[in-house]
Amino acid sequence: MTDKADYVICSKPSYISLDCPICDEHIEIDWDKIAGAFGEGEAYYGNCGAIMCQNCGHDIELGDVEYD
Ligand SMILES: [Zn+2]
């Protein structure tokens, strides 16, 4: 007789994506960079810091986070 346990497949975030509020450029940043810069725990909950838009050079404050 074997006991059964349900299991969960856990995935690691691969990148974050956002649109620049200044120039509307679509930005994708590797999760490793975000987690490295702001801390993995912080990055999950949003409002963790600011990044720079590669297109227009403006600082973009990271706001609320949504999990896809
Ligand atoms: Zn921009």
N, CA, C, O and the ligand as a Tripos MOL2 file, in Angstrom:
@<TRIPOS>MOLECULE
protein
  273   271    69     0     0
PROTEIN
NO_CHARGES

@<TRIPOS>ATOM
      1 N           0.8420   -1.2090    0.0000 N.3       1 MET1
      2 CA          0.0000    0.0000    0.0000 C.3       1 MET1
      3 C           0.8770    1.2590    0.0000 C.2       1 MET1
      4 O           1.7750    1.3970    0.8310 O.2       1 MET1
      5 N           0.6140    2.1560   -0.9200 N.am      2 THR2
      6 CA          1.4030    3.3840   -1.0080 C.3       2 THR2
      7 C           0.5110    4.5860   -0.7310 C.2       2 THR2
      8 O          -0.6320    4.6270   -1.1870 O.2       2 THR2
      9 N           1.0080    5.5430   -0.0040 N.am      3 ASP3
     10 CA          0.2320    6.7640    0.2350 C.3       3 ASP3
     11 C           0.4700    7.7560   -0.8810 C.2       3 ASP3
     12 O           1.5670    7.8440   -1.4320 O.2       3 ASP3
     13 N          -0.5570    8.4900   -1.2040 N.am      4 LYS4
     14 CA         -0.4800    9.4670   -2.2820 C.3       4 LYS4
     15 C          -0.3210   10.8730   -1.7280 C.2       4 LYS4
     16 O          -0.9030   11.2020   -0.6940 O.2       4 LYS4
     17 N           0.4550   11.6980   -2.3990 N.am      5 ALA5
     18 CA          0.5540   13.1160   -2.0450 C.3       5 ALA5
     19 C           0.4410   13.9440   -3.3110 C.2       5 ALA5
     20 O           1.1110   13.6610   -4.3050 O.2       5 ALA5
     21 N          -0.3970   14.9600   -3.2820 N.am      6 ASP6
     22 CA         -0.4660   15.8780   -4.4140 C.3       6 ASP6
     23 C           0.8200   16.6620   -4.4860 C.2       6 ASP6
     24 O           1.4800   16.8880   -3.4720 O.2       6 ASP6
     25 N           1.1680   17.0710   -5.6700 N.am      7 TYR7
     26 CA          2.4060   17.8400   -5.7900 C.3       7 TYR7
     27 C           2.2040   19.0940   -6.6190 C.2       7 TYR7
     28 O           1.2530   19.2190   -7.3900 O.2       7 TYR7
     29 N           3.1220   20.0010   -6.4330 N.am      8 VAL8
     30 CA          3.0640   21.3010   -7.0840 C.3       8 VAL8
     31 C           4.2840   21.4510   -7.9800 C.2       8 VAL8
     32 O           5.4030   21.1470   -7.5680 O.2       8 VAL8
     33 N           4.0700   21.9160   -9.1970 N.am      9 ILE9
     34 CA          5.2040   22.2200  -10.0660 C.3       9 ILE9
     35 C           5.6050   23.6650   -9.8230 C.2       9 ILE9
     36 O           4.8030   24.5730  -10.0440 O.2       9 ILE9
     37 N           6.8130   23.8900   -9.3790 N.am     10 CYS10
     38 CA          7.2670   25.2390   -9.0530 C.3      10 CYS10
     39 C           8.1330   25.7680  -10.1850 C.2      10 CYS10
     40 O           9.0500   25.0950  -10.6560 O.2      10 CYS10
     41 N           7.8280   26.9630  -10.6030 N.am     11 SER11
     42 CA          8.6460   27.5420  -11.6690 C.3      11 SER11
     43 C           9.3360   28.7940  -11.1730 C.2      11 SER11
     44 O           8.8370   29.4890  -10.2880 O.2      11 SER11
     45 N          10.4610   29.0660  -11.7420 N.am     12 LYS12
     46 CA         11.2450   30.2410  -11.4020 C.3      12 LYS12
     47 C          10.8500   31.3340  -12.3880 C.2      12 LYS12
     48 O          10.7220   31.0540  -13.5800 O.2      12 LYS12
     49 N          10.6540   32.5640  -11.9350 N.am     13 PRO13
     50 CA         10.3670   33.6430  -12.8750 C.3      13 PRO13
     51 C          11.5230   33.7960  -13.8560 C.2      13 PRO13
     52 O          12.6830   33.6810  -13.4600 O.2      13 PRO13
     53 N          11.2310   34.0510  -15.1190 N.am     14 SER14
     54 CA         12.3270   34.1800  -16.0700 C.3      14 SER14
     55 C          12.6700   35.6320  -16.3770 C.2      14 SER14
     56 O          13.8380   35.9750  -16.5610 O.2      14 SER14
     57 N          11.6490   36.4840  -16.4310 N.am     15 TYR15
     58 CA         11.9330   37.9030  -16.6620 C.3      15 TYR15
     59 C          10.7210   38.7340  -16.2550 C.2      15 TYR15
     60 O           9.6370   38.1920  -16.0400 O.2      15 TYR15
     61 N          10.9040   40.0390  -16.1490 N.am     16 ILE16
     62 CA          9.7550   40.9120  -15.9160 C.3      16 ILE16
     63 C           9.5480   41.7490  -17.1750 C.2      16 ILE16
     64 O          10.4920   41.9860  -17.9290 O.2      16 ILE16
     65 N           8.3390   42.1870  -17.3970 N.am     17 SER17
     66 CA          8.1100   43.0490  -18.5490 C.3      17 SER17
     67 C           7.2260   44.2140  -18.1300 C.2      17 SER17
     68 O           6.3690   44.0820  -17.2570 O.2      17 SER17
     69 N           7.4490   45.3410  -18.7610 N.am     18 LEU18
     70 CA          6.6880   46.5490  -18.4610 C.3      18 LEU18
     71 C           6.7820   47.4880  -19.6500 C.2      18 LEU18
     72 O           7.6300   47.3160  -20.5260 O.2      18 LEU18
     73 N           5.9120   48.4740  -19.6720 N.am     19 ASP19
     74 CA          6.0010   49.4990  -20.6940 C.3      19 ASP19
     75 C           6.4850   50.7800  -20.0480 C.2      19 ASP19
     76 O           5.9910   51.1770  -18.9930 O.2      19 ASP19
     77 N           7.4450   51.4220  -20.6770 N.am     20 CYS20
     78 CA          7.9620   52.6800  -20.1550 C.3      20 CYS20
     79 C           6.8530   53.7210  -20.1580 C.2      20 CYS20
     80 O           6.2220   53.9320  -21.1930 O.2      20 CYS20
     81 N           6.5910   54.3910  -19.0110 N.am     21 PRO21
     82 CA          5.5280   55.4030  -18.9630 C.3      21 PRO21
     83 C           5.8900   56.6780  -19.7220 C.2      21 PRO21
     84 O           5.0130   57.4950  -20.0030 O.2      21 PRO21
     85 N           7.1420   56.8560  -20.0510 N.am     22 ILE22
     86 CA          7.5740   58.0570  -20.7640 C.3      22 ILE22
     87 C           7.5120   57.8620  -22.2820 C.2      22 ILE22
     88 O           6.8720   58.6400  -22.9890 O.2      22 ILE22
     89 N           8.1790   56.8230  -22.7700 N.am     23 CYS23
     90 CA          8.2800   56.6730  -24.2290 C.3      23 CYS23
     91 C           7.5030   55.4670  -24.7550 C.2      23 CYS23
     92 O           7.5010   55.2050  -25.9580 O.2      23 CYS23
     93 N           6.8410   54.7290  -23.8520 N.am     24 ASP24
     94 CA          6.0000   53.6110  -24.2520 C.3      24 ASP24
     95 C           6.7690   52.3970  -24.7670 C.2      24 ASP24
     96 O           6.1800   51.4610  -25.3080 O.2      24 ASP24
     97 N           8.0790   52.4230  -24.5940 N.am     25 GLU25
     98 CA          8.9020   51.2890  -25.0180 C.3      25 GLU25
     99 C           8.5730   50.0640  -24.1710 C.2      25 GLU25
    100 O           8.4260   50.1670  -22.9530 O.2      25 GLU25
    101 N           8.4570   48.9040  -24.8180 N.am     26 HIS26
    102 CA          8.2490   47.6640  -24.0730 C.3      26 HIS26
    103 C           9.5960   47.1610  -23.5670 C.2      26 HIS26
    104 O          10.5320   46.9720  -24.3440 O.2      26 HIS26
    105 N           9.6830   46.9500  -22.2760 N.am     27 ILE27
    106 CA         10.9550   46.5810  -21.6580 C.3      27 ILE27
    107 C          10.8450   45.1980  -21.0310 C.2      27 ILE27
    108 O           9.8660   44.8890  -20.3520 O.2      27 ILE27
    109 N          11.8420   44.3840  -21.2620 N.am     28 GLU28
    110 CA         11.9180   43.0880  -20.5870 C.3      28 GLU28
    111 C          13.2650   42.9900  -19.9000 C.2      28 GLU28
    112 O          14.2970   43.2810  -20.5050 O.2      28 GLU28
    113 N          13.2610   42.5830  -18.6470 N.am     29 ILE29
    114 CA         14.5000   42.4810  -17.8820 C.3      29 ILE29
    115 C          14.5930   41.1040  -17.2460 C.2      29 ILE29
    116 O          13.6300   40.6280  -16.6440 O.2      29 ILE29
    117 N          15.7320   40.4740  -17.3740 N.am     30 ASP30
    118 CA         15.9420   39.1550  -16.7660 C.3      30 ASP30
    119 C          15.6580   39.1970  -15.2780 C.2      30 ASP30
    120 O          16.0730   40.1180  -14.5740 O.2      30 ASP30
    121 N          14.9520   38.1940  -14.8160 N.am     31 TRP31
    122 CA         14.6330   38.0870  -13.3900 C.3      31 TRP31
    123 C          15.9030   38.1160  -12.5390 C.2      31 TRP31
    124 O          15.9410   38.7310  -11.4730 O.2      31 TRP31
    125 N          16.9330   37.4430  -13.0300 N.am     32 ASP32
    126 CA         18.1840   37.3860  -12.2700 C.3      32 ASP32
    127 C          18.7380   38.7730  -11.9940 C.2      32 ASP32
    128 O          19.2810   39.0330  -10.9200 O.2      32 ASP32
    129 N          18.5970   39.6660  -12.9750 N.am     33 LYS33
    130 CA         19.0830   41.0430  -12.7930 C.3      33 LYS33
    131 C          18.2500   41.7750  -11.7500 C.2      33 LYS33
    132 O          18.7880   42.4670  -10.8860 O.2      33 LYS33
    133 N          16.9330   41.6170  -11.8380 N.am     34 ILE34
    134 CA         16.0240   42.2630  -10.8950 C.3      34 ILE34
    135 C          16.2440   41.7140   -9.4900 C.2      34 ILE34
    136 O          16.3610   42.4630   -8.5200 O.2      34 ILE34
    137 N          16.2980   40.3910   -9.4070 N.am     35 ALA35
    138 CA         16.4950   39.7540   -8.1060 C.3      35 ALA35
    139 C          17.8570   40.1200   -7.5240 C.2      35 ALA35
    140 O          18.0070   40.2800   -6.3120 O.2      35 ALA35
    141 N          18.8460   40.2500   -8.4100 N.am     36 GLY36
    142 CA         20.1830   40.6170   -7.9630 C.3      36 GLY36
    143 C          20.2330   42.0500   -7.4710 C.2      36 GLY36
    144 O          20.9280   42.3600   -6.5040 O.2      36 GLY36
    145 N          19.4840   42.9340   -8.1490 N.am     37 ALA37
    146 CA         19.5270   44.3560   -7.8110 C.3      37 ALA37
    147 C          18.6700   44.6810   -6.5950 C.2      37 ALA37
    148 O          19.0680   45.4840   -5.7510 O.2      37 ALA37
    149 N          17.4980   44.0630   -6.5000 N.am     38 PHE38
    150 CA         16.5520   44.4610   -5.4580 C.3      38 PHE38
    151 C          16.3390   43.4020   -4.3860 C.2      38 PHE38
    152 O          15.7400   43.6710   -3.3440 O.2      38 PHE38
    153 N          16.8290   42.2100   -4.6470 N.am     39 GLY39
    154 CA         16.5730   41.1040   -3.7110 C.3      39 GLY39
    155 C          15.3740   40.3050   -4.1790 C.2      39 GLY39
    156 O          14.3300   40.8720   -4.5000 O.2      39 GLY39
    157 N          15.5190   39.0090   -4.2190 N.am     40 GLU40
    158 CA         14.4820   38.1340   -4.7510 C.3      40 GLU40
    159 C          13.1670   38.3180   -4.0110 C.2      40 GLU40
    160 O          12.1110   38.3920   -4.6390 O.2      40 GLU40
    161 N          13.2170   38.3930   -2.6880 N.am     41 GLY41
    162 CA         12.0020   38.5390   -1.8950 C.3      41 GLY41
    163 C          11.3010   39.8510   -2.1980 C.2      41 GLY41
    164 O          10.0790   39.8940   -2.3400 O.2      41 GLY41
    165 N          12.0730   40.9130   -2.2980 N.am     42 GLU42
    166 CA         11.5000   42.2490   -2.5470 C.3      42 GLU42
    167 C          10.8220   42.2960   -3.9030 C.2      42 GLU42
    168 O           9.7270   42.8410   -4.0460 O.2      42 GLU42
    169 N          11.4800   41.7240   -4.8910 N.am     43 ALA43
    170 CA         10.9960   41.8310   -6.2630 C.3      43 ALA43
    171 C           9.6420   41.1500   -6.4560 C.2      43 ALA43
    172 O           8.9050   41.4940   -7.3800 O.2      43 ALA43
    173 N           9.3120   40.2040   -5.6060 N.am     44 TYR44
    174 CA          8.0250   39.5250   -5.7160 C.3      44 TYR44
    175 C           6.8680   40.4280   -5.3230 C.2      44 TYR44
    176 O           5.7400   40.2130   -5.7650 O.2      44 TYR44
    177 N           7.1300   41.4380   -4.4970 N.am     45 TYR45
    178 CA          6.0210   42.2020   -3.9290 C.3      45 TYR45
    179 C           5.8490   43.5910   -4.5180 C.2      45 TYR45
    180 O           4.9720   44.3390   -4.0870 O.2      45 TYR45
    181 N           6.6580   43.9400   -5.4800 N.am     46 GLY46
    182 CA          6.4990   45.2200   -6.1550 C.3      46 GLY46
    183 C           7.0650   46.3820   -5.3610 C.2      46 GLY46
    184 O           7.5220   46.2170   -4.2300 O.2      46 GLY46
    185 N           7.0280   47.5590   -5.9690 N.am     47 ASN47
    186 CA          7.5510   48.7770   -5.3510 C.3      47 ASN47
    187 C           8.9500   48.5750   -4.7660 C.2      47 ASN47
    188 O           9.2540   49.0250   -3.6610 O.2      47 ASN47
    189 N           9.7770   47.8960   -5.5280 N.am     48 CYS48
    190 CA         11.0700   47.4850   -4.9670 C.3      48 CYS48
    191 C          12.2060   48.4090   -5.3810 C.2      48 CYS48
    192 O          13.3120   48.2940   -4.8530 O.2      48 CYS48
    193 N          11.9590   49.3190   -6.3100 N.am     49 GLY49
    194 CA         13.0410   50.2020   -6.7120 C.3      49 GLY49
    195 C          12.8010   50.7550   -8.1010 C.2      49 GLY49
    196 O          11.6900   50.6830   -8.6280 O.2      49 GLY49
    197 N          13.8320   51.3000   -8.6820 N.am     50 ALA50
    198 CA         13.6980   51.9190   -9.9980 C.3      50 ALA50
    199 C          14.6930   51.3140  -10.9780 C.2      50 ALA50
    200 O          15.7950   50.9120  -10.6050 O.2      50 ALA50
    201 N          14.2860   51.2610  -12.2180 N.am     51 ILE51
    202 CA         15.1760   50.8130  -13.2800 C.3      51 ILE51
    203 C          15.2810   51.9370  -14.3030 C.2      51 ILE51
    204 O          14.5310   52.9100  -14.2420 O.2      51 ILE51
    205 N          16.2090   51.8020  -15.2380 N.am     52 MET52
    206 CA         16.3390   52.8260  -16.2590 C.3      52 MET52
    207 C          15.8490   52.2840  -17.5920 C.2      52 MET52
    208 O          16.1730   51.1560  -17.9630 O.2      52 MET52
    209 N          15.0760   53.0760  -18.3070 N.am     53 CYS53
    210 CA         14.6030   52.6890  -19.6300 C.3      53 CYS53
    211 C          15.7860   52.7030  -20.5990 C.2      53 CYS53
    212 O          16.5110   53.6940  -20.6930 O.2      53 CYS53
    213 N          15.9690   51.6010  -21.3110 N.am     54 GLN54
    214 CA         17.0900   51.5300  -22.2610 C.3      54 GLN54
    215 C          16.8560   52.4410  -23.4570 C.2      54 GLN54
    216 O          17.7990   52.8220  -24.1510 O.2      54 GLN54
    217 N          15.6090   52.7850  -23.6910 N.am     55 ASN55
    218 CA         15.2700   53.5770  -24.8690 C.3      55 ASN55
    219 C          15.4290   55.0760  -24.6360 C.2      55 ASN55
    220 O          16.1050   55.7540  -25.4110 O.2      55 ASN55
    221 N          14.8090   55.6040  -23.5680 N.am     56 CYS56
    222 CA         14.8230   57.0520  -23.3640 C.3      56 CYS56
    223 C          15.7060   57.4740  -22.1860 C.2      56 CYS56
    224 O          15.9610   58.6640  -22.0020 O.2      56 CYS56
    225 N          16.1730   56.5120  -21.3900 N.am     57 GLY57
    226 CA         17.0960   56.8370  -20.3090 C.3      57 GLY57
    227 C          16.4470   57.3550  -19.0410 C.2      57 GLY57
    228 O          17.1450   57.7010  -18.0870 O.2      57 GLY57
    229 N          15.1200   57.4150  -19.0140 N.am     58 HIS58
    230 CA         14.4300   57.8690  -17.8030 C.3      58 HIS58
    231 C          14.4150   56.7800  -16.7390 C.2      58 HIS58
    232 O          14.3740   55.5900  -17.0500 O.2      58 HIS58
    233 N          14.4490   57.2010  -15.4920 N.am     59 ASP59
    234 CA         14.2670   56.2610  -14.3980 C.3      59 ASP59
    235 C          12.7910   55.8970  -14.2980 C.2      59 ASP59
    236 O          11.9270   56.7720  -14.3520 O.2      59 ASP59
    237 N          12.5100   54.6380  -14.1560 N.am     60 ILE60
    238 CA         11.1360   54.1690  -14.0020 C.3      60 ILE60
    239 C          11.0230   53.4760  -12.6520 C.2      60 ILE60
    240 O          11.7260   52.5090  -12.3590 O.2      60 ILE60
    241 N          10.1250   53.9990  -11.8520 N.am     61 GLU61
    242 CA          9.8540   53.4050  -10.5480 C.3      61 GLU61
    243 C           9.0060   52.1510  -10.7660 C.2      61 GLU61
    244 O           7.9650   52.2110  -11.4200 O.2      61 GLU61
    245 N           9.4430   51.0360  -10.2290 N.am     62 LEU62
    246 CA          8.6490   49.8060  -10.3570 C.3      62 LEU62
    247 C           7.4990   49.8470   -9.3580 C.2      62 LEU62
    248 O           7.7160   50.0030   -8.1560 O.2      62 LEU62
    249 N           6.2880   49.7070   -9.8570 N.am     63 GLY63
    250 CA          5.1070   49.8230   -9.0110 C.3      63 GLY63
    251 C           4.5980   48.4640   -8.5600 C.2      63 GLY63
    252 O           5.3690   47.5860   -8.1740 O.2      63 GLY63
    253 N           3.2890   48.3140   -8.6200 N.am     64 ASP64
    254 CA          2.6820   47.0520   -8.2090 C.3      64 ASP64
    255 C           3.0610   45.9380   -9.1650 C.2      64 ASP64
    256 O           3.3190   46.1670  -10.3460 O.2      64 ASP64
    257 N           3.0890   44.7540   -8.6410 N.am     65 VAL65
    258 CA          3.5070   43.6050   -9.4290 C.3      65 VAL65
    259 C           2.3140   42.7130   -9.7340 C.2      65 VAL65
    260 O           1.3760   42.5980   -8.9460 O.2      65 VAL65
    261 N           2.3810   42.0910  -10.8930 N.am     66 GLU66
    262 CA          1.3420   41.1750  -11.3070 C.3      66 GLU66
    263 C           2.0520   39.8940  -11.7370 C.2      66 GLU66
    264 O           3.0720   39.9470  -12.4250 O.2      66 GLU66
    265 N           1.5290   38.7770  -11.3430 N.am     67 TYR67
    266 CA          2.1960   37.5220  -11.6790 C.3      67 TYR67
    267 C           1.5000   36.8880  -12.8650 C.2      67 TYR67
    268 O           0.2880   36.6700  -12.8370 O.2      67 TYR67
    269 N           2.2570   36.5910  -13.9040 N.am     68 ASP68
    270 CA          1.6760   36.0210  -15.1010 C.3      68 ASP68
    271 C           1.8120   34.4950  -15.1080 C.2      68 ASP68
    272 O           1.3720   33.8390  -16.0530 O.2      68 ASP68
    273 ZN         11.4600   55.0970  -22.0480 Zn       69 ZN69
@<TRIPOS>BOND
     1     1     2 1
     2     2     3 1
     3     3     4 2
     4     3     5 am
     5     5     6 1
     6     6     7 1
     7     7     8 2
     8     7     9 am
     9     9    10 1
    10    10    11 1
    11    11    12 2
    12    11    13 am
    13    13    14 1
    14    14    15 1
    15    15    16 2
    16    15    17 am
    17    17    18 1
    18    18    19 1
    19    19    20 2
    20    19    21 am
    21    21    22 1
    22    22    23 1
    23    23    24 2
    24    23    25 am
    25    25    26 1
    26    26    27 1
    27    27    28 2
    28    27    29 am
    29    29    30 1
    30    30    31 1
    31    31    32 2
    32    31    33 am
    33    33    34 1
    34    34    35 1
    35    35    36 2
    36    35    37 am
    37    37    38 1
    38    38    39 1
    39    39    40 2
    40    39    41 am
    41    41    42 1
    42    42    43 1
    43    43    44 2
    44    43    45 am
    45    45    46 1
    46    46    47 1
    47    47    48 2
    48    47    49 am
    49    49    50 1
    50    50    51 1
    51    51    52 2
    52    51    53 am
    53    53    54 1
    54    54    55 1
    55    55    56 2
    56    55    57 am
    57    57    58 1
    58    58    59 1
    59    59    60 2
    60    59    61 am
    61    61    62 1
    62    62    63 1
    63    63    64 2
    64    63    65 am
    65    65    66 1
    66    66    67 1
    67    67    68 2
    68    67    69 am
    69    69    70 1
    70    70    71 1
    71    71    72 2
    72    71    73 am
    73    73    74 1
    74    74    75 1
    75    75    76 2
    76    75    77 am
    77    77    78 1
    78    78    79 1
    79    79    80 2
    80    79    81 am
    81    81    82 1
    82    82    83 1
    83    83    84 2
    84    83    85 am
    85    85    86 1
    86    86    87 1
    87    87    88 2
    88    87    89 am
    89    89    90 1
    90    90    91 1
    91    91    92 2
    92    91    93 am
    93    93    94 1
    94    94    95 1
    95    95    96 2
    96    95    97 am
    97    97    98 1
    98    98    99 1
    99    99   100 2
   100    99   101 am
   101   101   102 1
   102   102   103 1
   103   103   104 2
   104   103   105 am
   105   105   106 1
   106   106   107 1
   107   107   108 2
   108   107   109 am
   109   109   110 1
   110   110   111 1
   111   111   112 2
   112   111   113 am
   113   113   114 1
   114   114   115 1
   115   115   116 2
   116   115   117 am
   117   117   118 1
   118   118   119 1
   119   119   120 2
   120   119   121 am
   121   121   122 1
   122   122   123 1
   123   123   124 2
   124   123   125 am
   125   125   126 1
   126   126   127 1
   127   127   128 2
   128   127   129 am
   129   129   130 1
   130   130   131 1
   131   131   132 2
   132   131   133 am
   133   133   134 1
   134   134   135 1
   135   135   136 2
   136   135   137 am
   137   137   138 1
   138   138   139 1
   139   139   140 2
   140   139   141 am
   141   141   142 1
   142   142   143 1
   143   143   144 2
   144   143   145 am
   145   145   146 1
   146   146   147 1
   147   147   148 2
   148   147   149 am
   149   149   150 1
   150   150   151 1
   151   151   152 2
   152   151   153 am
   153   153   154 1
   154   154   155 1
   155   155   156 2
   156   155   157 am
   157   157   158 1
   158   158   159 1
   159   159   160 2
   160   159   161 am
   161   161   162 1
   162   162   163 1
   163   163   164 2
   164   163   165 am
   165   165   166 1
   166   166   167 1
   167   167   168 2
   168   167   169 am
   169   169   170 1
   170   170   171 1
   171   171   172 2
   172   171   173 am
   173   173   174 1
   174   174   175 1
   175   175   176 2
   176   175   177 am
   177   177   178 1
   178   178   179 1
   179   179   180 2
   180   179   181 am
   181   181   182 1
   182   182   183 1
   183   183   184 2
   184   183   185 am
   185   185   186 1
   186   186   187 1
   187   187   188 2
   188   187   189 am
   189   189   190 1
   190   190   191 1
   191   191   192 2
   192   191   193 am
   193   193   194 1
   194   194   195 1
   195   195   196 2
   196   195   197 am
   197   197   198 1
   198   198   199 1
   199   199   200 2
   200   199   201 am
   201   201   202 1
   202   202   203 1
   203   203   204 2
   204   203   205 am
   205   205   206 1
   206   206   207 1
   207   207   208 2
   208   207   209 am
   209   209   210 1
   210   210   211 1
   211   211   212 2
   212   211   213 am
   213   213   214 1
   214   214   215 1
   215   215   216 2
   216   215   217 am
   217   217   218 1
   218   218   219 1
   219   219   220 2
   220   219   221 am
   221   221   222 1
   222   222   223 1
   223   223   224 2
   224   223   225 am
   225   225   226 1
   226   226   227 1
   227   227   228 2
   228   227   229 am
   229   229   230 1
   230   230   231 1
   231   231   232 2
   232   231   233 am
   233   233   234 1
   234   234   235 1
   235   235   236 2
   236   235   237 am
   237   237   238 1
   238   238   239 1
   239   239   240 2
   240   239   241 am
   241   241   242 1
   242   242   243 1
   243   243   244 2
   244   243   245 am
   245   245   246 1
   246   246   247 1
   247   247   248 2
   248   247   249 am
   249   249   250 1
   250   250   251 1
   251   251   252 2
   252   251   253 am
   253   253   254 1
   254   254   255 1
   255   255   256 2
   256   255   257 am
   257   257   258 1
   258   258   259 1
   259   259   260 2
   260   259   261 am
   261   261   262 1
   262   262   263 1
   263   263   264 2
   264   263   265 am
   265   265   266 1
   266   266   267 1
   267   267   268 2
   268   267   269 am
   269   269   270 1
   270   270   271 1
   271   271   272 2
@<TRIPOS>SUBSTRUCTURE
     1 MET1         2 RESIDUE 1 A MET
     2 THR2         6 RESIDUE 1 A THR
     3 ASP3        10 RESIDUE 1 A ASP
     4 LYS4        14 RESIDUE 1 A LYS
     5 ALA5        18 RESIDUE 1 A ALA
     6 ASP6        22 RESIDUE 1 A ASP
     7 TYR7        26 RESIDUE 1 A TYR
     8 VAL8        30 RESIDUE 1 A VAL
     9 ILE9        34 RESIDUE 1 A ILE
    10 CYS10       38 RESIDUE 1 A CYS
    11 SER11       42 RESIDUE 1 A SER
    12 LYS12       46 RESIDUE 1 A LYS
    13 PRO13       50 RESIDUE 1 A PRO
    14 SER14       54 RESIDUE 1 A SER
    15 TYR15       58 RESIDUE 1 A TYR
    16 ILE16       62 RESIDUE 1 A ILE
    17 SER17       66 RESIDUE 1 A SER
    18 LEU18       70 RESIDUE 1 A LEU
    19 ASP19       74 RESIDUE 1 A ASP
    20 CYS20       78 RESIDUE 1 A CYS
    21 PRO21       82 RESIDUE 1 A PRO
    22 ILE22       86 RESIDUE 1 A ILE
    23 CYS23       90 RESIDUE 1 A CYS
    24 ASP24       94 RESIDUE 1 A ASP
    25 GLU25       98 RESIDUE 1 A GLU
    26 HIS26      102 RESIDUE 1 A HIS
    27 ILE27      106 RESIDUE 1 A ILE
    28 GLU28      110 RESIDUE 1 A GLU
    29 ILE29      114 RESIDUE 1 A ILE
    30 ASP30      118 RESIDUE 1 A ASP
    31 TRP31      122 RESIDUE 1 A TRP
    32 ASP32      126 RESIDUE 1 A ASP
    33 LYS33      130 RESIDUE 1 A LYS
    34 ILE34      134 RESIDUE 1 A ILE
    35 ALA35      138 RESIDUE 1 A ALA
    36 GLY36      142 RESIDUE 1 A GLY
    37 ALA37      146 RESIDUE 1 A ALA
    38 PHE38      150 RESIDUE 1 A PHE
    39 GLY39      154 RESIDUE 1 A GLY
    40 GLU40      158 RESIDUE 1 A GLU
    41 GLY41      162 RESIDUE 1 A GLY
    42 GLU42      166 RESIDUE 1 A GLU
    43 ALA43      170 RESIDUE 1 A ALA
    44 TYR44      174 RESIDUE 1 A TYR
    45 TYR45      178 RESIDUE 1 A TYR
    46 GLY46      182 RESIDUE 1 A GLY
    47 ASN47      186 RESIDUE 1 A ASN
    48 CYS48      190 RESIDUE 1 A CYS
    49 GLY49      194 RESIDUE 1 A GLY
    50 ALA50      198 RESIDUE 1 A ALA
    51 ILE51      202 RESIDUE 1 A ILE
    52 MET52      206 RESIDUE 1 A MET
    53 CYS53      210 RESIDUE 1 A CYS
    54 GLN54      214 RESIDUE 1 A GLN
    55 ASN55      218 RESIDUE 1 A ASN
    56 CYS56      222 RESIDUE 1 A CYS
    57 GLY57      226 RESIDUE 1 A GLY
    58 HIS58      230 RESIDUE 1 A HIS
    59 ASP59      234 RESIDUE 1 A ASP
    60 ILE60      238 RESIDUE 1 A ILE
    61 GLU61      242 RESIDUE 1 A GLU
    62 LEU62      246 RESIDUE 1 A LEU
    63 GLY63      250 RESIDUE 1 A GLY
    64 ASP64      254 RESIDUE 1 A ASP
    65 VAL65      258 RESIDUE 1 A VAL
    66 GLU66      262 RESIDUE 1 A GLU
    67 TYR67      266 RESIDUE 1 A TYR
    68 ASP68      270 RESIDUE 1 A ASP
    69 ZN69       273 GROUP 0 **** ****
